[in-house]
Amino acid sequence: MNFSRRSVLQGLGAAAWAIPSPLAWPKPSAGERIMVIDCHGHYTTAPRELETFRQDQIAGLKDPSRAPPSASLHISDEEIRESLQLQLKFQRERGTDLTIFSPRAAGMGHHIGDAAVSLAWSQVCNDLIHRCCTLYPVNFVGVCQLPQSPGVPPAKCVAELERCVKSLGFVGCNLNPDPSGGHWIDPPLTDRWWYPLYEKLCELDVPAMIHVSASDNPNFHATGAHYLNADTTAFMQFLTSDLFKEFPNLRFVIPHGGGAVPYHWGRYRGLAQDMKRPPLAELLLHNVFFDTCVYHLPGIELLLKVVPADNILFASEMVGAVRGIDPETGHYFDDTKRYIDAVAWLGEEDKRKIFSENARKVYGLDRRAAPAGPR
């Protein structure tokens, strides 16, 4: 099937505004190749000018004369195209049709500076993602970085979230449960502190991926510990609360295969039982989803055996946390589609859910239309 903007469906969404992008993707007919949507991609190959801008911004915290205005960042369309070639190459080679694309997670750096610095940095990064999606509208669709800052109410992020969804056509956000970078000084995700942001997510009908940024705590390696700690912590916070009674339409994606959750599914079932909580399927699985950023076949098999297929979204995080080739297989660690394809007992209907249908549902891709244009 030719997934082109010319074959876009004019779906109707819950929101009343016209969204300039992304696409309302056509669903393949029975017997056609399953469309592959990667729900977890970061712009880790951005032009070096972006990092230079960030370093000048950080230097400006000590010497305000060095703080660069946002308008001083100049990156051409050609530089963006060149920076995306590795992403596009991997898409072609691995069989990915669409990547849900966001700023580099470790680069969000919410623990650096104050709320004003975070807002300026988030807007720069989000605008750059929008330009990527505009240049390659069939390959990428945007998810935004929120301008979080330790101790600052999440309500302050609502305006940027709304701008990104309404004006830039983004389909969700990355939500950092620990803007302090490993010190966990803000209330848990189930606290009313977060409710204004959740209200806006529900109003806009978009999900949040739970995703921390870089670690500011030497006890926690960023991608090897801090990320997985946060994924596991978020799940346990949800388990102990009635958040989804308050927000029945709120949707969260827990990345990196859910951290430790699938491996300890029995522990969490038992804890819920001991706490007189409902079964996990009733309590959480209408609202909480997991991605497949798990970098070995046994881990993927465990995820698929433990978590229902309705709650798993395909993802690779490329080009991201692990970039090398596995010497045991001869393939890239983050080529996660290869692992799923190797699971012989996984049925075609479950594959279709994991590779595309669940992402359509969670991110509302069938409810958002865009003008036609070439791939």
C-alpha positions as CSV (number, residue, x, y, z in Angstrom):
1,M,0.0,0.0,0.0
2,N,1.2,3.5,-0.8
3,F,0.9,5.5,2.4
4,S,0.8,9.0,0.9
5,R,-0.7,12.3,1.9
6,R,-2.9,12.1,-1.2
7,S,-4.7,9.1,0.4
8,V,-5.4,10.9,3.7
9,L,-8.7,10.2,5.4
10,Q,-10.7,13.3,6.4
11,G,-11.4,12.0,9.9
12,L,-13.2,14.1,12.5
13,G,-11.6,14.6,15.9
14,A,-12.9,15.5,19.3
15,A,-11.2,18.9,19.0
16,A,-13.0,21.7,17.2
17,W,-10.0,23.3,15.6
18,A,-8.4,22.6,12.2
19,I,-5.0,21.0,12.7
20,P,-2.5,21.7,9.9
21,S,-0.6,18.4,10.5
22,P,-0.1,15.5,11.0
23,L,-1.9,13.0,8.9
24,A,-5.0,11.0,9.3
25,W,-3.4,7.8,8.0
26,P,-5.3,5.4,5.8
27,K,-5.8,1.9,7.2
28,P,-4.4,-0.9,5.1
29,S,-7.1,-3.3,3.8
30,A,-7.1,-7.0,4.8
31,G,-4.1,-8.8,3.2
32,E,-2.0,-5.7,2.7
33,R,1.3,-5.1,4.5
34,I,0.9,-3.9,8.1
35,M,1.8,-0.3,8.5
36,V,4.5,0.2,11.1
37,I,4.3,3.2,13.4
38,D,7.2,3.9,15.8
39,C,5.7,5.8,18.7
40,H,9.1,6.7,20.3
41,G,11.6,8.6,18.2
42,H,13.9,11.5,19.3
43,Y,15.7,14.1,17.3
44,T,19.1,12.9,18.5
45,T,20.8,13.9,15.2
46,A,19.9,17.6,15.3
47,P,22.4,20.1,13.7
48,R,25.3,21.1,16.0
49,E,23.9,24.7,16.0
50,L,21.2,23.5,18.4
51,E,23.7,22.3,21.0
52,T,25.8,25.4,20.6
53,F,22.6,27.5,21.3
54,R,22.0,25.4,24.4
55,Q,25.5,25.7,25.7
56,D,25.3,29.5,25.3
57,Q,21.9,29.5,27.1
58,I,23.5,27.6,30.0
59,A,26.5,29.9,30.0
60,G,24.0,32.8,30.3
61,L,22.8,31.5,33.6
62,K,26.1,32.8,35.1
63,D,26.7,35.6,32.6
64,P,23.5,37.1,31.3
65,S,25.3,38.8,28.5
66,R,25.9,35.4,26.9
67,A,22.3,34.3,26.9
68,P,21.2,34.0,23.3
69,P,17.8,35.2,22.1
70,S,15.8,32.4,20.5
71,A,15.8,34.3,17.2
72,S,19.6,34.0,17.1
73,L,19.4,30.3,16.2
74,H,19.7,29.8,12.5
75,I,19.3,26.3,11.0
76,S,18.5,26.0,7.4
77,D,16.0,23.5,5.9
78,E,18.9,21.8,4.1
79,E,20.8,21.3,7.4
80,I,17.6,19.7,8.9
81,R,17.3,17.4,5.8
82,E,20.9,16.4,6.1
83,S,20.6,15.8,9.9
84,L,17.6,13.4,9.3
85,Q,19.2,11.2,6.7
86,L,20.3,8.5,9.3
87,Q,16.8,8.4,10.7
88,L,15.3,8.1,7.2
89,K,17.9,5.4,6.2
90,F,16.9,3.3,9.3
91,Q,13.2,3.8,8.5
92,R,13.7,2.4,5.0
93,E,16.0,-0.5,6.1
94,R,13.9,-1.5,9.1
95,G,10.5,-1.1,7.5
96,T,9.1,1.8,9.6
97,D,6.5,4.0,7.9
98,L,5.9,6.7,10.5
99,T,7.8,7.9,13.6
100,I,6.2,9.8,16.4
101,F,9.0,12.3,16.8
102,S,10.1,14.5,19.8
103,P,13.1,16.5,21.0
104,R,16.0,14.5,22.4
105,A,14.9,13.3,25.9
106,A,18.3,13.7,27.6
107,G,18.5,17.2,26.1
108,M,15.3,18.5,27.8
109,G,17.4,19.3,30.8
110,H,14.5,20.5,33.0
111,H,16.8,20.7,36.0
112,I,18.9,23.4,34.3
113,G,18.0,27.0,34.9
114,D,14.5,28.3,35.8
115,A,11.1,28.2,34.2
116,A,11.9,31.0,31.8
117,V,15.0,29.2,30.5
118,S,13.0,25.9,30.2
119,L,10.2,27.7,28.2
120,A,12.6,29.3,25.8
121,W,14.5,26.0,25.3
122,S,11.3,24.0,24.9
123,Q,9.9,26.4,22.3
124,V,13.1,26.2,20.2
125,C,13.2,22.4,20.3
126,N,9.5,22.1,19.5
127,D,9.7,24.5,16.6
128,L,12.6,22.5,15.2
129,I,10.5,19.3,15.5
130,H,7.7,21.0,13.6
131,R,10.1,21.9,10.8
132,C,11.2,18.2,10.6
133,C,7.6,17.1,10.3
134,T,6.9,19.8,7.7
135,L,9.9,18.8,5.6
136,Y,9.0,15.0,5.9
137,P,5.3,15.0,6.7
138,V,4.8,11.3,5.9
139,N,7.8,10.1,7.9
140,F,7.4,12.1,11.1
141,V,4.7,13.5,13.3
142,G,5.4,15.7,16.3
143,V,5.3,15.2,20.1
144,C,6.4,18.1,22.2
145,Q,8.8,18.8,25.1
146,L,7.1,20.5,28.0
147,P,8.7,23.5,29.7
148,Q,8.9,21.9,33.1
149,S,11.1,23.1,35.9
150,P,11.6,21.7,39.4
151,G,9.1,23.1,41.9
152,V,7.1,24.9,39.2
153,P,3.5,23.9,38.9
154,P,2.8,21.8,35.7
155,A,-0.1,24.3,35.0
156,K,2.7,26.5,33.6
157,C,3.2,24.0,30.8
158,V,-0.4,24.2,29.5
159,A,0.1,27.1,27.1
160,E,3.0,25.4,25.3
161,L,1.2,22.1,25.1
162,E,-1.8,23.9,23.6
163,R,0.4,25.8,21.1
164,C,2.1,22.6,19.9
165,V,-1.2,20.7,19.5
166,K,-3.3,23.5,18.0
167,S,-0.8,25.4,16.0
168,L,1.9,22.8,15.2
169,G,-0.3,19.7,14.8
170,F,1.5,17.7,17.4
171,V,-0.2,14.5,18.7
172,G,1.1,14.4,22.3
173,C,3.8,15.4,24.7
174,N,6.6,13.9,26.8
175,L,5.9,14.3,30.5
176,N,8.8,14.3,32.9
177,P,7.7,12.9,36.3
178,D,11.0,14.2,37.9
179,P,12.1,17.5,36.5
180,S,14.8,17.7,39.1
181,G,16.9,15.1,37.3
182,G,16.9,12.3,39.8
183,H,16.2,14.0,43.1
184,W,12.4,13.5,43.0
185,I,11.4,16.7,44.7
186,D,8.0,17.2,43.1
187,P,4.7,15.5,44.1
188,P,3.9,12.1,42.5
189,L,2.0,12.0,39.2
190,T,-1.2,11.2,41.0
191,D,-1.2,14.4,43.0
192,R,-3.6,17.3,42.2
193,W,-0.4,19.3,41.5
194,W,-0.6,17.7,38.0
195,Y,-4.3,18.1,37.4
196,P,-4.3,21.3,35.3
197,L,-2.0,19.6,32.8
198,Y,-4.2,16.5,32.8
199,E,-7.3,18.5,32.2
200,K,-5.7,20.1,29.2
201,L,-4.5,16.7,27.8
202,C,-8.0,15.4,28.0
203,E,-9.4,18.6,26.5
204,L,-7.0,18.3,23.6
205,D,-7.5,14.5,23.5
206,V,-3.7,13.7,23.3
207,P,-1.6,11.4,25.4
208,A,1.6,11.9,27.3
209,M,4.6,9.6,27.3
210,I,6.2,9.3,30.7
211,H,9.9,10.3,30.0
212,V,12.5,11.7,32.3
213,S,15.5,13.7,31.0
214,A,19.2,13.6,31.9
215,S,20.2,12.5,35.4
216,D,21.6,15.1,37.8
217,N,22.2,12.5,40.4
218,P,25.5,10.5,40.2
219,N,23.8,7.5,41.7
220,F,21.6,7.1,38.6
221,H,23.0,6.6,35.1
222,A,20.6,8.3,32.8
223,T,19.6,5.7,30.3
224,G,20.6,2.6,32.3
225,A,18.9,3.5,35.6
226,H,17.1,6.9,35.8
227,Y,14.9,6.2,32.7
228,L,13.9,2.7,33.9
229,N,13.5,3.9,37.5
230,A,11.0,6.6,36.4
231,D,9.0,4.2,34.2
232,T,8.6,1.7,37.1
233,T,7.9,4.5,39.6
234,A,5.2,6.0,37.4
235,F,3.4,2.6,37.1
236,M,3.5,2.1,40.9
237,Q,2.1,5.6,41.5
238,F,-0.8,4.9,39.1
239,L,-1.4,1.6,40.9
240,T,-1.9,3.2,44.3
241,S,-4.3,5.9,43.1
242,D,-7.7,6.5,41.7
243,L,-6.4,8.9,39.1
244,F,-8.2,7.3,36.2
245,K,-11.5,7.6,38.0
246,E,-10.9,11.4,37.9
247,F,-9.6,11.3,34.3
248,P,-11.1,8.3,32.6
249,N,-9.9,9.5,29.2
250,L,-6.3,10.3,30.2
251,R,-3.7,8.2,28.3
252,F,-0.1,7.5,29.3
253,V,2.6,5.6,27.4
254,I,5.3,4.1,29.7
255,P,8.4,3.7,27.5
256,H,11.3,1.3,27.5
257,G,9.0,-1.7,27.8
258,G,7.6,-0.4,31.1
259,G,10.9,-0.4,33.0
260,A,10.8,-3.3,35.6
261,V,7.0,-3.7,35.4
262,P,6.6,-6.6,33.0
263,Y,9.3,-8.6,34.7
264,H,7.6,-8.1,38.1
265,W,4.0,-8.3,36.9
266,G,3.2,-10.8,39.6
267,R,4.6,-8.5,42.3
268,Y,2.4,-5.7,41.1
269,R,-0.7,-7.9,40.9
270,G,0.0,-9.1,44.4
271,L,0.6,-5.6,45.7
272,A,-2.7,-4.4,44.2
273,Q,-4.5,-7.4,45.8
274,D,-2.9,-6.7,49.2
275,M,-3.9,-3.1,49.0
276,K,-7.5,-4.1,48.1
277,R,-7.1,-2.5,44.7
278,P,-8.9,-3.7,41.6
279,P,-7.1,-6.1,39.2
280,L,-4.5,-4.4,37.1
281,A,-6.6,-4.8,33.9
282,E,-9.5,-3.0,35.4
283,L,-7.4,-0.5,37.4
284,L,-4.9,0.6,34.8
285,L,-5.0,-1.0,31.4
286,H,-7.7,1.3,29.9
287,N,-5.3,4.2,30.4
288,V,-1.7,2.9,30.6
289,F,0.2,1.6,27.6
290,F,3.8,0.2,27.1
291,D,6.2,0.6,24.2
292,T,8.7,-2.0,22.8
293,C,12.0,-0.2,23.4
294,V,13.5,-3.5,24.8
295,Y,16.7,-4.4,23.1
296,H,16.8,-8.2,23.1
297,L,14.4,-11.0,22.0
298,P,13.8,-12.6,25.4
299,G,12.8,-9.3,26.8
300,I,10.3,-8.7,24.0
301,E,8.9,-12.2,24.4
302,L,8.4,-11.5,28.1
303,L,6.6,-8.2,27.4
304,L,4.4,-9.9,24.8
305,K,3.5,-12.7,27.2
306,V,2.7,-10.6,30.2
307,V,1.1,-7.4,28.8
308,P,-2.0,-7.7,26.6
309,A,-1.4,-6.9,23.0
310,D,-4.0,-4.1,23.2
311,N,-1.6,-2.2,25.5
312,I,1.7,-2.5,23.6
313,L,2.8,0.1,21.0
314,F,5.8,-0.6,18.7
315,A,8.8,1.7,19.3
316,S,12.5,1.6,18.9
317,E,13.8,5.0,20.3
318,M,16.2,5.2,17.4
319,V,18.6,6.8,17.1
320,G,18.8,6.8,20.8
321,A,19.9,5.1,24.0
322,V,21.8,2.2,22.5
323,R,23.3,2.8,19.1
324,G,25.6,-0.1,18.6
325,I,25.4,-3.5,16.9
326,D,24.8,-6.6,19.1
327,P,27.8,-8.9,18.5
328,E,25.5,-11.9,19.3
329,T,23.1,-11.2,16.4
330,G,25.0,-8.9,14.0
331,H,22.1,-6.4,14.1
332,Y,21.5,-3.1,15.8
333,F,20.3,-3.4,19.4
334,D,17.5,-0.9,18.7
335,D,16.1,-2.7,15.6
336,T,13.1,-3.8,17.7
337,K,10.9,-4.7,14.8
338,R,13.3,-7.6,14.1
339,Y,12.6,-9.0,17.6
340,I,8.8,-8.8,17.2
341,D,9.0,-10.4,13.7
342,A,10.9,-13.3,15.3
343,V,8.2,-14.2,17.8
344,A,6.7,-17.1,15.9
345,W,3.7,-17.5,18.2
346,L,2.5,-13.9,17.9
347,G,-0.6,-13.8,15.6
348,E,-1.1,-11.4,12.7
349,E,-4.0,-9.6,14.5
350,D,-1.8,-8.9,17.5
351,K,1.1,-7.8,15.3
352,R,-1.3,-5.3,13.6
353,K,-2.3,-3.9,16.9
354,I,1.2,-3.5,18.1
355,F,2.7,-2.2,14.9
356,S,0.0,0.4,14.1
357,E,-3.5,0.1,15.5
358,N,-2.7,0.8,19.1
359,A,-0.7,3.9,18.1
360,R,-3.6,5.1,16.0
361,K,-5.9,4.7,19.0
362,V,-3.6,6.2,21.7
363,Y,-2.3,9.1,19.6
364,G,-5.6,9.7,17.7
365,L,-3.9,9.5,14.3
366,D,-7.2,8.7,12.5
367,R,-8.8,11.8,13.9
368,R,-6.4,14.3,12.6
369,A,-6.3,15.4,9.0
370,A,-3.8,17.4,6.9
371,P,-3.7,18.9,3.4
372,A,-2.5,16.4,0.7
373,G,1.0,16.5,-0.5
374,P,3.8,14.2,-1.8
375,R,5.8,11.8,0.2
